[in-house]
Amino acid sequence: MSLPEALLGELDRMVSERGFDSRSQAIGEMVQQFLLEHKRERGEDVMVGTVTLVYENFVAGLQQQLADLQRRHIDEVIGSLHVQLMRNQTMEVILVQGPVKVLERLTDALSCKRGVSCCKMHLIAALIPQLHPFIGAAPAYPRSATAASR
């Protein structure tokens, strides 16, 4: 592969500043990021990531609205973490997994709530293993005689 000299110089500077072992490693990471963004733009793949939002604590009913939205997306919301910030704000980080288009709709619905000052989604091309493999399968334990006779 050939690159213009100025671009090659910038690449070498980035390789050095970021501590890559080689140009190839840096280019590989850039291609991976570009392909990830392409998958995200297509919106057809299932991806995992976070939705990070900052909101005002004093807006009446906001926390309930945010919780209700997450309950309505129970198949996509894995869990969340709340951190109390200065100036009566909360940062919430929501772990999500699902089709990109569904995750984008969830993020849009969260971001447009009055009192939400920042809302960003970050996705990666990976999957969380199934959390409950027993769902939909027969129980792994024997039923008691009384339960079986009911």
Contacts in CASP RR format, 6 or more apart in sequence:
PFRMAT RR
TARGET T0000
AUTHOR 0000-0000-0000
METHOD contacts of the structure
MODEL  1
MSLPEALLGELDRMVSERGFDSRSQAIGEMVQQFLLEHKRERGEDVMVGT
VTLVYENFVAGLQQQLADLQRRHIDEVIGSLHVQLMRNQTMEVILVQGPV
KVLERLTDALSCKRGVSCCKMHLIAALIPQLHPFIGAAPAYPRSATAASR
1 27 0 8 1.000
3 11 0 8 1.000
11 23 0 8 1.000
11 26 0 8 1.000
11 27 0 8 1.000
12 23 0 8 1.000
14 20 0 8 1.000
14 26 0 8 1.000
15 22 0 8 1.000
15 23 0 8 1.000
15 25 0 8 1.000
15 26 0 8 1.000
18 26 0 8 1.000
20 26 0 8 1.000
20 29 0 8 1.000
35 125 0 8 1.000
36 123 0 8 1.000
36 124 0 8 1.000
36 125 0 8 1.000
39 45 0 8 1.000
39 47 0 8 1.000
39 100 0 8 1.000
39 125 0 8 1.000
40 47 0 8 1.000
40 100 0 8 1.000
40 123 0 8 1.000
42 100 0 8 1.000
43 99 0 8 1.000
43 100 0 8 1.000
43 101 0 8 1.000
43 104 0 8 1.000
44 99 0 8 1.000
44 100 0 8 1.000
44 101 0 8 1.000
45 99 0 8 1.000
45 100 0 8 1.000
45 125 0 8 1.000
46 97 0 8 1.000
46 98 0 8 1.000
46 99 0 8 1.000
46 100 0 8 1.000
46 127 0 8 1.000
47 97 0 8 1.000
47 98 0 8 1.000
47 100 0 8 1.000
47 103 0 8 1.000
47 123 0 8 1.000
47 124 0 8 1.000
47 125 0 8 1.000
47 126 0 8 1.000
47 127 0 8 1.000
48 95 0 8 1.000
48 96 0 8 1.000
48 97 0 8 1.000
48 98 0 8 1.000
48 123 0 8 1.000
48 124 0 8 1.000
48 126 0 8 1.000
48 127 0 8 1.000
48 128 0 8 1.000
49 95 0 8 1.000
49 96 0 8 1.000
49 97 0 8 1.000
49 103 0 8 1.000
49 121 0 8 1.000
49 122 0 8 1.000
49 123 0 8 1.000
49 124 0 8 1.000
50 93 0 8 1.000
50 94 0 8 1.000
50 95 0 8 1.000
50 96 0 8 1.000
50 121 0 8 1.000
50 122 0 8 1.000
51 93 0 8 1.000
51 94 0 8 1.000
51 96 0 8 1.000
51 103 0 8 1.000
51 106 0 8 1.000
51 107 0 8 1.000
51 110 0 8 1.000
51 119 0 8 1.000
51 120 0 8 1.000
51 121 0 8 1.000
52 91 0 8 1.000
52 92 0 8 1.000
52 93 0 8 1.000
52 94 0 8 1.000
52 118 0 8 1.000
52 119 0 8 1.000
52 120 0 8 1.000
52 121 0 8 1.000
52 122 0 8 1.000
53 66 0 8 1.000
53 91 0 8 1.000
53 92 0 8 1.000
53 94 0 8 1.000
53 110 0 8 1.000
53 111 0 8 1.000
53 116 0 8 1.000
53 118 0 8 1.000
53 119 0 8 1.000
53 120 0 8 1.000
54 85 0 8 1.000
54 89 0 8 1.000
54 90 0 8 1.000
54 91 0 8 1.000
54 92 0 8 1.000
54 116 0 8 1.000
54 117 0 8 1.000
54 118 0 8 1.000
54 119 0 8 1.000
55 62 0 8 1.000
55 63 0 8 1.000
55 66 0 8 1.000
55 89 0 8 1.000
55 90 0 8 1.000
55 92 0 8 1.000
55 113 0 8 1.000
55 115 0 8 1.000
55 116 0 8 1.000
55 117 0 8 1.000
56 62 0 8 1.000
56 88 0 8 1.000
56 89 0 8 1.000
56 115 0 8 1.000
56 117 0 8 1.000
57 63 0 8 1.000
57 84 0 8 1.000
57 88 0 8 1.000
57 89 0 8 1.000
57 90 0 8 1.000
58 88 0 8 1.000
59 114 0 8 1.000
59 115 0 8 1.000
62 113 0 8 1.000
62 114 0 8 1.000
62 115 0 8 1.000
62 116 0 8 1.000
63 90 0 8 1.000
65 113 0 8 1.000
66 92 0 8 1.000
66 110 0 8 1.000
66 113 0 8 1.000
66 116 0 8 1.000
69 106 0 8 1.000
69 109 0 8 1.000
69 110 0 8 1.000
70 77 0 8 1.000
70 80 0 8 1.000
70 94 0 8 1.000
73 96 0 8 1.000
73 102 0 8 1.000
73 106 0 8 1.000
75 98 0 8 1.000
76 96 0 8 1.000
76 97 0 8 1.000
76 98 0 8 1.000
76 102 0 8 1.000
76 103 0 8 1.000
76 106 0 8 1.000
77 94 0 8 1.000
77 95 0 8 1.000
77 96 0 8 1.000
77 106 0 8 1.000
78 95 0 8 1.000
78 96 0 8 1.000
78 97 0 8 1.000
78 128 0 8 1.000
78 131 0 8 1.000
79 94 0 8 1.000
79 95 0 8 1.000
80 92 0 8 1.000
80 93 0 8 1.000
80 94 0 8 1.000
80 95 0 8 1.000
81 92 0 8 1.000
81 93 0 8 1.000
82 90 0 8 1.000
82 91 0 8 1.000
82 92 0 8 1.000
83 90 0 8 1.000
83 91 0 8 1.000
83 92 0 8 1.000
83 93 0 8 1.000
84 90 0 8 1.000
85 91 0 8 1.000
89 117 0 8 1.000
95 128 0 8 1.000
96 103 0 8 1.000
96 106 0 8 1.000
96 121 0 8 1.000
97 127 0 8 1.000
97 128 0 8 1.000
100 123 0 8 1.000
103 121 0 8 1.000
103 123 0 8 1.000
104 121 0 8 1.000
107 119 0 8 1.000
107 120 0 8 1.000
107 121 0 8 1.000
110 116 0 8 1.000
110 119 0 8 1.000
111 119 0 8 1.000
134 140 0 8 1.000
END
